[in-house]
Amino acid sequence: MTRGASVVVIGGGWAGCSAAVAAVKAGARVTLLERTDMLLGAGLSGGIMRNNGRYTAAEEAAAMGAGDLFAITDAHSIHTNVSFPGHEHASLYDITTIEPPVRSALEHLGVTVLTQRRIISVRVEGDTVLSVGTADGETWEAGAFVDATGSAGPMGSCTKHGNGCAMCMFRCPSFGPRQGVTKLAGAREIALEGPRPAPGVFSGSCDLIKTSLSREIVSKLDRDGVAVVPLPRSFINKSKLSSKACQQYALDAYAENLVVLDNGHAKIMTPYFPLEHLRQVPGFECARYAEPLAGGKGNSVRYLSIAERDDTLKVIGLANLFCCGEKCGPYVGHTEAILTGAVAGRNAAAAAAGAGLLRLTRNTVTGDLIAVALDERPSAARFSSTLTFAGGAFFERMKERGLYTTDARLIRSRVRSEGLEGVFGRPVTAP
Ligand SMILES: Cc1cc2nc3c(=O)[nH]c(=O)nc-3n(C[C@H](O)[C@H](O)[C@H](O)COP(=O)(O)OP(=O)(O)OC[C@H]3O[C@@H](n4cnc5c(N)ncnc54)[C@H](O)[C@@H]3O)c2cc1C
């Protein structure tokens, strides 16, 4: 493969998909390498978009020219404007059908998408990454690379720091463990050490097969997108709240009830729930887990491998490696992955073309999210909590700084006044 204005993105979750879109729109030739047989990674579960500050972020992305993937999640939303405890105006995309449209959109834009390509080696000369390679000897050279390998798993981490492999959508036993390019290239990774005794946090929700629930719950989900089912007192366990990745759902309402959302499956907002207890909850007598398959016992453990990077999302110590999504900070969310992916992809294309790197200002919610993780990382070089537009400390900060709004016109005019309107829609140019 030719060097020059070419970019290789490793990891096809929302962050990697977004990096690929941004890099191709910036003018690079782009190859996206994913280790499993499907794109979207953790985005194959979840589906909650536009809740709380994520609405502002999605509109900001559109104003900056990075709205392509949000247009797809909007088009595939089965519910919009849903409210559930602590969350307003959420939409829920259908996790069972979202992947093929994303893959075809990427290919339509000109991204070469290659699945079942697990990168296990990186060739570095000085501070420059030259190529990445798979176990069976395929290699890709490029002018710049994006590490979008996420932070979930591998199986050994879930065993060591969690309750064992829960058989989640990452399917490590079949496709091999996650491996970060940053670490393979010799740069530093940082772990999140939150309130749990072990590093990392559990993924905060599970998907049940919708048809395994009672007709009453299914029709409520079909109609409203949400059902809040009170738990018997003996099953209320508030200590589980602090172990989850999504601290925006660490509210008592999530310990006292089963909050169920319709994302194509029935998403329960709890990291795991013993099946024998779940089946004692009215309406859940026949419940079965869809994702993770062993959701009665555990869930994936995440945030053990965050790259050390600067505010352009360039990995510290390497001239042409960028990172995004869970790889670039303790960020929870599809929206957070898409927006950081846009910055990393655009900057990788710029680095490959010899053009200047983009630093989003702190007057954008994306720029502030990227900067806050740098402010918050203590000298002990670990993170202590996750960050998201959807709740917790960062959403409070958005409100305090007057950045949270659902007024699309206001968001666009803010983006325009920062000189960033359409910035992700234009090719980068070298001086
Ligand atoms: C169960 C669950 C439910 C969630 N629910 C929601 C929700 O409703 N709404 C929301 O906004 N967020 C939700 N989240 C969080 C959100 O999904 C993630 O924060 C976000 O999608 C992470 O995206 P990413 O691209 O950074 O990482 P990932 O999605 O982890 O993607 C990384 C990709 O890299 C690949 N990869 C890893 N190593 C290699 C390698 N060496 N070579 C090639 N490929 C590699 C992996 O296979 C994977 O596809 C949920 C997460 C989980 C786990």
PDBQT file of the ligand as one rigid body, heavy atoms in Angstrom, charges set to zero:
ROOT
HETATM    1  C1  LIG A 501     -23.381  -3.403  27.253  1.00  0.00    +0.000 C 
HETATM    2  C2  LIG A 501     -23.126  -1.974  26.882  1.00  0.00    +0.000 A 
HETATM    3  C3  LIG A 501     -24.198  -1.091  26.736  1.00  0.00    +0.000 A 
HETATM    4  C4  LIG A 501     -23.977   0.237  26.381  1.00  0.00    +0.000 A 
HETATM    5  N1  LIG A 501     -25.040   1.074  26.184  1.00  0.00    +0.000 NA
HETATM    6  C5  LIG A 501     -24.844   2.314  25.699  1.00  0.00    +0.000 A 
HETATM    7  C6  LIG A 501     -25.934   3.134  25.296  1.00  0.00    +0.000 A 
HETATM    8  O1  LIG A 501     -27.092   2.736  25.348  1.00  0.00    +0.000 OA
HETATM    9  N2  LIG A 501     -25.669   4.392  24.801  1.00  0.00    +0.000 N 
HETATM   10  C7  LIG A 501     -24.384   4.861  24.702  1.00  0.00    +0.000 A 
HETATM   11  O2  LIG A 501     -24.195   5.989  24.233  1.00  0.00    +0.000 OA
HETATM   12  N3  LIG A 501     -23.323   4.095  25.073  1.00  0.00    +0.000 NA
HETATM   13  C8  LIG A 501     -23.520   2.839  25.549  1.00  0.00    +0.000 A 
HETATM   14  N4  LIG A 501     -22.464   2.051  25.895  1.00  0.00    +0.000 N 
HETATM   15  C9  LIG A 501     -21.093   2.602  25.806  1.00  0.00    +0.000 C 
HETATM   16  C10 LIG A 501     -20.649   2.683  24.362  1.00  0.00    +0.000 C 
HETATM   17  O3  LIG A 501     -21.117   1.561  23.663  1.00  0.00    +0.000 OA
HETATM   18  C11 LIG A 501     -19.136   2.731  24.248  1.00  0.00    +0.000 C 
HETATM   19  O4  LIG A 501     -18.588   3.679  25.147  1.00  0.00    +0.000 OA
HETATM   20  C12 LIG A 501     -18.684   3.116  22.837  1.00  0.00    +0.000 C 
HETATM   21  O5  LIG A 501     -19.506   2.496  21.866  1.00  0.00    +0.000 OA
HETATM   22  C13 LIG A 501     -17.227   2.716  22.674  1.00  0.00    +0.000 C 
HETATM   23  O6  LIG A 501     -16.856   2.807  21.335  1.00  0.00    +0.000 OA
HETATM   24  P1  LIG A 501     -15.331   2.555  20.879  1.00  0.00    +0.000 P 
HETATM   25  O7  LIG A 501     -15.383   2.585  19.403  1.00  0.00    +0.000 OA
HETATM   26  O8  LIG A 501     -14.428   3.491  21.610  1.00  0.00    +0.000 OA
HETATM   27  O9  LIG A 501     -14.953   1.111  21.427  1.00  0.00    +0.000 OA
HETATM   28  P2  LIG A 501     -15.535  -0.334  21.074  1.00  0.00    +0.000 P 
HETATM   29  O10 LIG A 501     -16.967  -0.271  20.790  1.00  0.00    +0.000 OA
HETATM   30  O11 LIG A 501     -15.048  -1.198  22.180  1.00  0.00    +0.000 OA
HETATM   31  O12 LIG A 501     -14.821  -0.731  19.712  1.00  0.00    +0.000 OA
HETATM   32  C14 LIG A 501     -13.500  -1.176  19.639  1.00  0.00    +0.000 C 
HETATM   33  C15 LIG A 501     -13.393  -2.081  18.445  1.00  0.00    +0.000 C 
HETATM   34  O13 LIG A 501     -12.029  -2.409  18.212  1.00  0.00    +0.000 OA
HETATM   35  C16 LIG A 501     -11.918  -3.765  17.864  1.00  0.00    +0.000 C 
HETATM   36  N5  LIG A 501     -10.549  -4.184  18.172  1.00  0.00    +0.000 N 
HETATM   37  C17 LIG A 501      -9.971  -4.328  19.386  1.00  0.00    +0.000 A 
HETATM   38  N6  LIG A 501      -8.694  -4.710  19.279  1.00  0.00    +0.000 NA
HETATM   39  C18 LIG A 501      -8.444  -4.826  17.951  1.00  0.00    +0.000 A 
HETATM   40  C19 LIG A 501      -7.291  -5.178  17.203  1.00  0.00    +0.000 A 
HETATM   41  N7  LIG A 501      -6.128  -5.475  17.813  1.00  0.00    +0.000 N 
HETATM   42  N8  LIG A 501      -7.375  -5.204  15.840  1.00  0.00    +0.000 NA
HETATM   43  C20 LIG A 501      -8.544  -4.891  15.214  1.00  0.00    +0.000 A 
HETATM   44  N9  LIG A 501      -9.671  -4.530  15.881  1.00  0.00    +0.000 NA
HETATM   45  C21 LIG A 501      -9.617  -4.488  17.243  1.00  0.00    +0.000 A 
HETATM   46  C22 LIG A 501     -12.993  -4.433  18.699  1.00  0.00    +0.000 C 
HETATM   47  O14 LIG A 501     -13.355  -5.681  18.167  1.00  0.00    +0.000 OA
HETATM   48  C23 LIG A 501     -14.123  -3.401  18.636  1.00  0.00    +0.000 C 
HETATM   49  O15 LIG A 501     -15.002  -3.623  17.555  1.00  0.00    +0.000 OA
HETATM   50  C24 LIG A 501     -22.658   0.698  26.209  1.00  0.00    +0.000 A 
HETATM   51  C25 LIG A 501     -21.577  -0.185  26.346  1.00  0.00    +0.000 A 
HETATM   52  C26 LIG A 501     -21.801  -1.510  26.659  1.00  0.00    +0.000 A 
HETATM   53  C27 LIG A 501     -20.633  -2.442  26.737  1.00  0.00    +0.000 C 
ENDROOT
TORSDOF 0
